Amino acid sequence: MTRRKSNCIPNILLLVVSLIAAGCAKDEKANPSPAVQAPAKSATSASAPVQVRLSSTRNDAAASAVQKQTSSLRHVLPPETILDFSKKKDPFKPFVSQPTIAVKAVNRKSAGDSLPIQSYDVNKFRLVGIIAGLKENRALVIDPLGKGYVVKVGMSIGSNSGKIVRITASAVDVLEQFRDDNGITRKHTVRLTLSQKGKESVR
């Protein structure tokens, strides 16, 4: 009996040890040690700042590129130009200006100060007679109302400050001044010719 008991004790010890070892192995599989998980957490925590740094550097690079583009646009924009059309000619105005229309008196007097002979346009007067003299000739002109005037060289006539510059045997030359579209003072000569009736009366 003592031999059987002595042989059973080692077997029982082996069973107990194997059971304990199996239980420990199960506990290790069910509950992994925190020492193994610590490196994983440290790895993830280490990768996070790297991603933050990369995103911040990308944002800084994009912002600097936008600033460069805006600065280049500011330099490229041309300055505002102001066009001055005061010295340009009006394209709708005719090239040849009518002297009778443009002749609006350079030194025109007021209506109260002007003489009756200066109240009408020169073209409206009629030359009806020439008075030949030893020193100078004189002429007889009639206004649109039928009133007659005896004129000589140097007298003013017409509403455009015209002056009589010459009296011949058959005509009277009147010099008028007017301003063109460019503001330049120009001269224009109007000739009053003696009518056929006047020529016959002179003869």
DRENZALO-454287 format. One record per atom (N, C-alpha, C): residue in one letter; atom name; z negated, x negated, y negated. Coordinates in pm, whole numbers, padded with zeros to 5 digits. Example, Ala and Ser with C-alpha at 12.3 -4.5 7.8 and 13.67 -1.06 7.14 Angstrom:
2
 res atom      z      x      y
   A    N -00780 -01319  00569
   A   CA -00780 -01230  00450
   A    C -00780 -01320  00330
   S    N -00708 -01285  00225
   S   CA -00714 -01367  00106
   S    C -00787 -01290 -00003
% end
This chain:
203
 res atom      z      x      y
   M    N  00000 -00082  00121
   M   CA  00000  00000  00000
   M    C  00000 -00085 -00126
   T    N -00077 -00189 -00123
   T   CA -00083 -00279 -00237
   T    C  00049 -00343 -00262
   R    N  00126 -00375 -00159
   R   CA  00258 -00434 -00178
   R    C  00355 -00334 -00243
   R    N  00349 -00209 -00197
   R   CA  00437 -00108 -00255
   R    C  00408 -00087 -00403
   K    N  00279 -00084 -00437
   K   CA  00242 -00066 -00577
   K    C  00288 -00184 -00660
   S    N  00272 -00305 -00605
   S   CA  00316 -00423 -00680
   S    C  00466 -00424 -00698
   N    N  00543 -00370 -00609
   N   CA  00688 -00365 -00624
   N    C  00731 -00255 -00721
   C    N  00655 -00148 -00733
   C   CA  00692 -00036 -00822
   C    C  00665 -00067 -00967
   I    N  00567 -00149 -00998
   I   CA  00531 -00177 -01138
   I    C  00646 -00244 -01212
   P    N  00710 -00347 -01155
   P   CA  00821 -00407 -01229
   P    C  00935 -00309 -01252
   N    N  00960 -00223 -01157
   N   CA  01068 -00125 -01174
   N    C  01037 -00029 -01288
   I    N  00913  00015 -01294
   I   CA  00873  00107 -01402
   I    C  00887  00039 -01537
   L    N  00849 -00088 -01546
   L   CA  00859 -00161 -01673
   L    C  01005 -00175 -01717
   L    N  01092 -00199 -01619
   L   CA  01234 -00211 -01653
   L    C  01289 -00081 -01706
   L    N  01248  00034 -01646
   L   CA  01294  00164 -01693
   L    C  01247  00192 -01834
   V    N  01120  00158 -01859
   V   CA  01064  00183 -01994
   V    C  01137  00099 -02098
   V    N  01162 -00028 -02065
   V   CA  01232 -00117 -02160
   V    C  01373 -00068 -02186
   S    N  01441 -00022 -02077
   S   CA  01578  00026 -02096
   S    C  01581  00152 -02181
   L    N  01483  00242 -02160
   L   CA  01475  00364 -02241
   L    C  01450  00332 -02388
   I    N  01359  00237 -02412
   I   CA  01330  00197 -02551
   I    C  01454  00138 -02617
   A    N  01525  00053 -02540
   A   CA  01645 -00010 -02596
   A    C  01752  00094 -02627
   A    N  01768  00192 -02538
   A   CA  01868  00297 -02561
   A    C  01831  00381 -02682
   G    N  01703  00411 -02700
   G   CA  01659  00489 -02818
   G    C  01681  00413 -02947
   C    N  01655  00284 -02945
   C   CA  01678  00203 -03067
   C    C  01826  00199 -03104
   A    N  01910  00188 -02997
   A   CA  02054  00184 -03024
   A    C  02102  00314 -03087
   K    N  02048  00428 -03036
   K   CA  02085  00557 -03094
   K    C  02038  00569 -03237
   D    N  01916  00521 -03267
   D   CA  01866  00527 -03406
   D    C  01951  00443 -03501
   E    N  01994  00328 -03451
   E   CA  02078  00242 -03536
   E    C  02212  00307 -03566
   K    N  02271  00375 -03463
   K   CA  02398  00443 -03485
   K    C  02382  00563 -03578
   A    N  02274  00639 -03559
   A   CA  02253  00759 -03641
   A    C  02218  00724 -03784
   N    N  02133  00625 -03806
   N   CA  02089  00583 -03940
   N    C  02134  00440 -03966
   P    N  02250  00420 -04030
   P   CA  02291  00281 -04060
   P    C  02198  00219 -04160
   S    N  02187  00092 -04153
   S   CA  02093  00019 -04238
   S    C  02143  00018 -04382
   P    N  02054  00030 -04482
   P   CA  02095  00028 -04623
   P    C  02152 -00105 -04666
   A    N  02121 -00211 -04589
   A   CA  02172 -00343 -04627
   A    C  02322 -00349 -04614
   V    N  02379 -00271 -04520
   V   CA  02524 -00273 -04503
   V    C  02593 -00196 -04615
   Q    N  02530 -00083 -04663
   Q   CA  02592 -00002 -04768
   Q    C  02582 -00066 -04905
   A    N  02489 -00152 -04925
   A   CA  02471 -00214 -05056
   A    C  02593 -00291 -05103
   P    N  02659 -00369 -05018
   P   CA  02777 -00440 -05066
   P    C  02888 -00345 -05109
   A    N  02903 -00229 -05038
   A   CA  03008 -00135 -05075
   A    C  02984 -00081 -05214
   K    N  02857 -00043 -05243
   K   CA  02825  00008 -05377
   K    C  02849 -00098 -05483
   S    N  02813 -00219 -05450
   S   CA  02834 -00326 -05548
   S    C  02983 -00350 -05572
   A    N  03062 -00331 -05464
   A   CA  03207 -00351 -05479
   A    C  03266 -00245 -05570
   T    N  03222 -00118 -05548
   T   CA  03275 -00011 -05633
   T    C  03229 -00026 -05776
   S    N  03099 -00065 -05791
   S   CA  03048 -00084 -05927
   S    C  03116 -00201 -05996
   A    N  03159 -00300 -05922
   A   CA  03228 -00414 -05982
   A    C  03372 -00379 -06019
   S    N  03437 -00289 -05943
   S   CA  03575 -00252 -05974
   S    C  03584 -00160 -06096
   A    N  03478 -00083 -06122
   A   CA  03480  00010 -06235
   A    C  03497 -00060 -06368
   P    N  03419 -00164 -06402
   P   CA  03442 -00229 -06531
   P    C  03578 -00293 -06543
   V    N  03634 -00338 -06429
   V   CA  03768 -00397 -06435
   V    C  03869 -00292 -06478
   Q    N  03857 -00168 -06419
   Q   CA  03949 -00061 -06459
   Q    C  03930 -00024 -06605
   V    N  03807 -00020 -06652
   V   CA  03780  00013 -06792
   V    C  03841 -00092 -06883
   R    N  03825 -00218 -06844
   R   CA  03883 -00325 -06926
   R    C  04035 -00315 -06932
   L    N  04098 -00287 -06813
   L   CA  04244 -00276 -06810
   L    C  04292 -00160 -06898
   S    N  04225 -00043 -06887
   S   CA  04266  00072 -06969
   S    C  04247  00044 -07117
   S    N  04136 -00025 -07152
   S   CA  04113 -00056 -07294
   S    C  04218 -00152 -07347
   T    N  04256 -00251 -07267
   T   CA  04360 -00345 -07312
   T    C  04494 -00274 -07328
   R    N  04525 -00180 -07236
   R   CA  04651 -00104 -07249
   R    C  04651 -00019 -07375
   N    N  04538  00047 -07402
   N   CA  04530  00130 -07523
   N    C  04544  00045 -07649
   D    N  04480 -00074 -07649
   D   CA  04492 -00162 -07765
   D    C  04636 -00208 -07785
   A    N  04705 -00239 -07674
   A   CA  04844 -00284 -07684
   A    C  04933 -00172 -07737
   A    N  04911 -00048 -07688
   A   CA  04991  00066 -07737
   A    C  04966  00091 -07885
   A    N  04838  00082 -07926
   A   CA  04806  00104 -08068
   A    C  04871 -00001 -08156
   S    N  04866 -00128 -08111
   S   CA  04928 -00235 -08191
   S    C  05079 -00216 -08200
   A    N  05142 -00169 -08089
   A   CA  05287 -00145 -08092
   A    C  05322 -00033 -08190
   V    N  05240  00074 -08191
   V   CA  05264  00184 -08285
   V    C  05248  00136 -08428
   Q    N  05144  00052 -08453
   Q   CA  05125 -00001 -08588
   Q    C  05242 -00087 -08631
   K    N  05295 -00167 -08539
   K   CA  05411 -00251 -08573
   K    C  05532 -00165 -08607
   Q    N  05553 -00056 -08527
   Q   CA  05667  00030 -08555
   Q    C  05655  00097 -08690
   T    N  05533  00148 -08722
   T   CA  05516  00212 -08853
   T    C  05533  00113 -08967
   S    N  05482 -00010 -08948
   S   CA  05499 -00110 -09054
   S    C  05645 -00147 -09071
   S    N  05719 -00157 -08959
   S   CA  05861 -00189 -08971
   S    C  05937 -00076 -09038
   L    N  05899  00049 -09009
   L   CA  05964  00162 -09075
   L    C  05938  00162 -09224
   R    N  05818  00126 -09263
   R   CA  05787  00120 -09405
   R    C  05872  00017 -09477
   H    N  05895 -00096 -09413
   H   CA  05976 -00201 -09476
   H    C  06124 -00165 -09477
   V    N  06169 -00089 -09375
   V   CA  06312 -00059 -09364
   V    C  06355  00049 -09463
   L    N  06265  00143 -09498
   L   CA  06303  00253 -09586
   L    C  06353  00200 -09720
   P    N  06473  00240 -09765
   P   CA  06526  00190 -09893
   P    C  06456  00257 -10010
   P    N  06456  00195 -10126
   P   CA  06394  00257 -10244
   P    C  06477  00375 -10293
   E    N  06411  00467 -10359
   E   CA  06479  00584 -10413
   E    C  06570  00545 -10529
   T    N  06691  00596 -10525
   T   CA  06788  00566 -10631
   T    C  06808  00690 -10716
   I    N  06810  00671 -10846
   I   CA  06830  00780 -10941
   I    C  06971  00767 -10998
   L    N  07049  00869 -10976
   L   CA  07188  00867 -11022
   L    C  07195  00920 -11165
   D    N  07270  00849 -11247
   D   CA  07287  00887 -11387
   D    C  07430  00935 -11407
   F    N  07446  01065 -11431
   F   CA  07578  01124 -11449
   F    C  07613  01144 -11597
   S    N  07531  01089 -11686
   S   CA  07557  01110 -11828
   S    C  07685  01039 -11874
   K    N  07719  00926 -11809
   K   CA  07838  00851 -11848
   K    C  07961  00888 -11766
   K    N  07944  00983 -11674
   K   CA  08057  01025 -11592
   K    C  08136  01134 -11663
   K    N  08265  01133 -11638
   K   CA  08351  01235 -11697
   K    C  08346  01362 -11612
   D    N  08363  01473 -11678
   D   CA  08367  01601 -11608
   D    C  08501  01614 -11538
   P    N  08502  01625 -11402
   P   CA  08631  01632 -11331
   P    C  08708  01761 -11357
   F    N  08641  01862 -11412
   F   CA  08707  01990 -11435
   F    C  08770  02000 -11574
   K    N  08748  01901 -11659
   K   CA  08809  01905 -11791
   K    C  08953  01853 -11783
   P    N  09044  01910 -11860
   P   CA  09184  01862 -11857
   P    C  09195  01723 -11917
   F    N  09296  01647 -11869
   F   CA  09317  01512 -11919
   F    C  09365  01513 -12064
   V    N  09452  01606 -12096
   V   CA  09507  01615 -12232
   V    C  09430  01722 -12307
   S    N  09356  01681 -12408
   S   CA  09279  01776 -12487
   S    C  09365  01831 -12600
   Q    N  09346  01956 -12627
   Q   CA  09421  02020 -12735
   Q    C  09359  01983 -12869
   P    N  09434  01918 -12957
   P   CA  09377  01877 -13086
   P    C  09327  01993 -13168
   T    N  09398  02107 -13162
   T   CA  09357  02222 -13243
   T    C  09225  02280 -13195
   I    N  09194  02263 -13064
   I   CA  09068  02314 -13012
   I    C  08956  02213 -13032
   A    N  08988  02084 -13007
   A   CA  08886  01980 -13018
   A    C  08854  01943 -13161
   V    N  08939  01980 -13251
   V   CA  08922  01945 -13392
   V    C  08815  02035 -13451
   K    N  08694  02004 -13433
   K   CA  08584  02081 -13489
   K    C  08509  01990 -13584
   A    N  08582  01949 -13688
   A   CA  08532  01883 -13808
   A    C  08426  01778 -13788
   V    N  08461  01653 -13823
   V   CA  08365  01542 -13816
   V    C  08259  01558 -13924
   N    N  08300  01578 -14045
   N   CA  08207  01598 -14157
   N    C  08227  01737 -14216
   R    N  08209  01835 -14133
   R   CA  08238  01972 -14175
   R    C  08128  02024 -14269
   K    N  08173  02086 -14377
   K   CA  08079  02141 -14473
   K    C  08036  02280 -14428
   S    N  07927  02324 -14483
   S   CA  07879  02459 -14452
   S    C  07972  02562 -14515
   A    N  07965  02684 -14464
   A   CA  08055  02790 -14512
   A    C  08031  02822 -14659
   G    N  07907  02805 -14706
   G   CA  07877  02836 -14845
   G    C  07934  02733 -14940
   D    N  07941  02603 -14897
   D   CA  07988  02496 -14985
   D    C  08139  02477 -14979
   S    N  08206  02531 -14876
   S   CA  08349  02506 -14860
   S    C  08429  02593 -14957
   L    N  08544  02539 -14998
   L   CA  08635  02611 -15088
   L    C  08720  02709 -15006
   P    N  08780  02806 -15072
   P   CA  08865  02901 -14998
   P    C  08980  02832 -14925
   I    N  09031  02723 -14982
   I   CA  09141  02652 -14917
   I    C  09096  02580 -14790
   Q    N  08962  02564 -14775
   Q   CA  08906  02499 -14657
   Q    C  08853  02599 -14554
   S    N  08885  02725 -14570
   S   CA  08833  02828 -14480
   S    C  08927  02858 -14364
   Y    N  09048  02805 -14366
   Y   CA  09147  02835 -14262
   Y    C  09197  02706 -14198
   D    N  09253  02724 -14081
   D   CA  09314  02610 -14013
   D    C  09443  02572 -14086
   V    N  09477  02443 -14083
   V   CA  09594  02393 -14156
   V    C  09721  02461 -14107
   N    N  09729  02486 -13977
   N   CA  09851  02546 -13921
   N    C  09875  02688 -13972
   K    N  09773  02750 -14030
   K   CA  09789  02887 -14079
   K    C  09844  02893 -14223
   F    N  09852  02778 -14287
   F   CA  09909  02774 -14422
   F    C  10062  02767 -14413
   R    N  10129  02822 -14516
   R   CA  10275  02816 -14525
   R    C  10315  02737 -14649
   L    N  10405  02643 -14629
   L   CA  10457  02564 -14741
   L    C  10580  02638 -14797
   V    N  10567  02679 -14922
   V   CA  10676  02760 -14981
   V    C  10750  02687 -15093
   G    N  10695  02574 -15140
   G   CA  10766  02506 -15248
   G    C  10715  02365 -15270
   I    N  10804  02278 -15319
   I   CA  10771  02139 -15353
   I    C  10802  02120 -15502
   I    N  10707  02069 -15577
   I   CA  10724  02042 -15719
   I    C  10740  01892 -15735
   A    N  10858  01847 -15767
   A   CA  10884  01704 -15780
   A    C  10836  01657 -15917
   G    N  10764  01544 -15918
   G   CA  10714  01487 -16042
   G    C  10758  01344 -16058
   L    N  10733  01288 -16179
   L   CA  10771  01149 -16203
   L    C  10683  01053 -16124
   K    N  10551  01080 -16124
   K   CA  10459  00990 -16053
   K    C  10432  01037 -15910
   E    N  10415  01164 -15890
   E   CA  10384  01216 -15756
   E    C  10436  01359 -15744
   N    N  10452  01399 -15620
   N   CA  10497  01535 -15591
   N    C  10377  01627 -15569
   R    N  10400  01753 -15591
   R   CA  10301  01855 -15562
   R    C  10366  01962 -15474
   A    N  10278  02038 -15407
   A   CA  10330  02139 -15314
   A    C  10258  02271 -15338
   L    N  10328  02377 -15308
   L   CA  10272  02511 -15317
   L    C  10257  02568 -15176
   V    N  10132  02595 -15138
   V   CA  10103  02650 -15005
   V    C  10037  02786 -15023
   I    N  10052  02871 -14919
   I   CA  09995  03006 -14921
   I    C  09908  03025 -14797
   D    N  09787  03078 -14815
   D   CA  09695  03101 -14702
   D    C  09731  03232 -14631
   P    N  09663  03266 -14519
   P   CA  09698  03388 -14445
   P    C  09682  03516 -14526
   L    N  09599  03515 -14633
   L   CA  09581  03635 -14715
   L    C  09684  03647 -14826
   G    N  09773  03548 -14839
   G   CA  09877  03553 -14940
   G    C  09840  03488 -15071
   K    N  09728  03417 -15075
   K   CA  09687  03349 -15197
   K    C  09751  03211 -15203
   G    N  09807  03174 -15318
   G   CA  09876  03047 -15330
   G    C  09790  02937 -15391
   Y    N  09819  02811 -15349
   Y   CA  09746  02694 -15399
   Y    C  09847  02583 -15428
   V    N  09829  02518 -15541
   V   CA  09909  02400 -15574
   V    C  09827  02277 -15534
   V    N  09880  02197 -15444
   V   CA  09805  02084 -15388
   V    C  09879  01954 -15418
   K    N  09804  01845 -15410
   K   CA  09862  01712 -15427
   K    C  09797  01615 -15328
   V    N  09846  01491 -15327
   V   CA  09795  01391 -15232
   V    C  09648  01362 -15263
   G    N  09565  01358 -15155
   G   CA  09422  01330 -15169
   G    C  09335  01453 -15167
   M    N  09393  01572 -15181
   M   CA  09313  01694 -15180
   M    C  09277  01734 -15037
   S    N  09165  01805 -15024
   S   CA  09120  01854 -14892
   S    C  09181  01990 -14867
   I    N  09215  02013 -14741
   I   CA  09275  02140 -14701
   I    C  09240  02166 -14555
   G    N  09216  02291 -14522
   G   CA  09188  02327 -14384
   G    C  09040  02322 -14350
   S    N  09006  02386 -14238
   S   CA  08866  02396 -14194
   S    C  08819  02275 -14115
   N    N  08907  02176 -14093
   N   CA  08871  02058 -14014
   N    C  08870  01931 -14098
   S    N  08831  01946 -14224
   S   CA  08820  01832 -14316
   S    C  08950  01753 -14324
   G    N  09061  01824 -14332
   G   CA  09190  01758 -14345
   G    C  09216  01715 -14489
   K    N  09294  01607 -14501
   K   CA  09331  01555 -14633
   K    C  09482  01538 -14640
   I    N  09538  01574 -14756
   I   CA  09682  01559 -14775
   I    C  09711  01411 -14803
   V    N  09793  01350 -14717
   V   CA  09822  01207 -14730
   V    C  09965  01181 -14780
   R    N  10052  01283 -14772
   R   CA  10191  01259 -14813
   R    C  10259  01392 -14844
   I    N  10338  01390 -14952
   I   CA  10419  01507 -14988
   I    C  10562  01459 -15010
   T    N  10652  01504 -14924
   T   CA  10793  01467 -14936
   T    C  10872  01585 -14993
   A    N  11002  01571 -14996
   A   CA  11087  01677 -15051
   A    C  11093  01799 -14960
   S    N  11049  01785 -14834
   S   CA  11060  01898 -14741
   S    C  10936  01922 -14655
   A    N  10829  01842 -14673
   A   CA  10712  01858 -14586
   A    C  10586  01805 -14654
   V    N  10473  01848 -14600
   V   CA  10341  01800 -14643
   V    C  10267  01753 -14518
   D    N  10217  01629 -14521
   D   CA  10143  01571 -14408
   D    C  09994  01578 -14437
   V    N  09919  01636 -14342
   V   CA  09773  01651 -14354
   V    C  09708  01573 -14239
   L    N  09614  01484 -14273
   L   CA  09544  01402 -14173
   L    C  09408  01466 -14142
   E    N  09387  01497 -14014
   E   CA  09260  01553 -13967
   E    C  09193  01456 -13872
   Q    N  09060  01463 -13865
   Q   CA  08982  01378 -13775
   Q    C  08903  01468 -13679
   F    N  08893  01422 -13554
   F   CA  08816  01498 -13453
   F    C  08760  01400 -13350
   R    N  08662  01448 -13276
   R   CA  08599  01368 -13169
   R    C  08650  01417 -13034
   D    N  08685  01320 -12947
   D   CA  08731  01356 -12814
   D    C  08612  01373 -12720
   D    N  08639  01384 -12590
   D   CA  08533  01406 -12492
   D    C  08440  01287 -12480
   N    N  08486  01167 -12512
   N   CA  08402  01047 -12504
   N    C  08326  01020 -12633
   G    N  08339  01107 -12731
   G   CA  08268  01088 -12857
   G    C  08337  00994 -12953
   I    N  08462  00957 -12925
   I   CA  08537  00866 -13012
   I    C  08610  00948 -13118
   T    N  08600  00903 -13241
   T   CA  08667  00972 -13352
   T    C  08816  00937 -13351
   R    N  08898  01039 -13345
   R   CA  09042  01020 -13343
   R    C  09106  01094 -13461
   K    N  09226  01050 -13497
   K   CA  09298  01108 -13610
   K    C  09420  01184 -13560
   H    N  09448  01292 -13630
   H   CA  09560  01377 -13591
   H    C  09631  01424 -13718
   T    N  09762  01409 -13721
   T   CA  09841  01446 -13839
   T    C  09911  01580 -13815
   V    N  09891  01671 -13909
   V   CA  09957  01803 -13904
   V    C  10061  01807 -14016
   R    N  10182  01846 -13983
   R   CA  10291  01852 -14082
   R    C  10327  01998 -14110
   L    N  10325  02031 -14239
   L   CA  10372  02162 -14285
   L    C  10512  02144 -14342
   T    N  10609  02209 -14282
   T   CA  10748  02195 -14327
   T    C  10786  02310 -14421
   L    N  10875  02279 -14508
   L   CA  10920  02378 -14606
   L    C  11008  02482 -14537
   S    N  10979  02606 -14564
   S   CA  11057  02714 -14503
   S    C  11198  02719 -14562
   Q    N  11287  02791 -14494
   Q   CA  11427  02800 -14538
   Q    C  11438  02867 -14675
   K    N  11352  02967 -14701
   K   CA  11354  03034 -14831
   K    C  11309  02939 -14941
   G    N  11211  02858 -14910
   G   CA  11162  02762 -15007
   G    C  11267  02659 -15041
   K    N  11343  02616 -14940
   K   CA  11449  02518 -14964
   K    C  11556  02576 -15055
   E    N  11590  02702 -15032
   E   CA  11693  02765 -15115
   E    C  11646  02780 -15260
   S    N  11514  02812 -15277
   S   CA  11462  02827 -15413
   S    C  11456  02694 -15485
   V    N  11429  02584 -15410
   V   CA  11426  02452 -15472
   V    C  11564  02413 -15518
   R    N  11665  02445 -15441
   R   CA  11802  02416 -15480
   R    C  11841  02493 -15606
% end
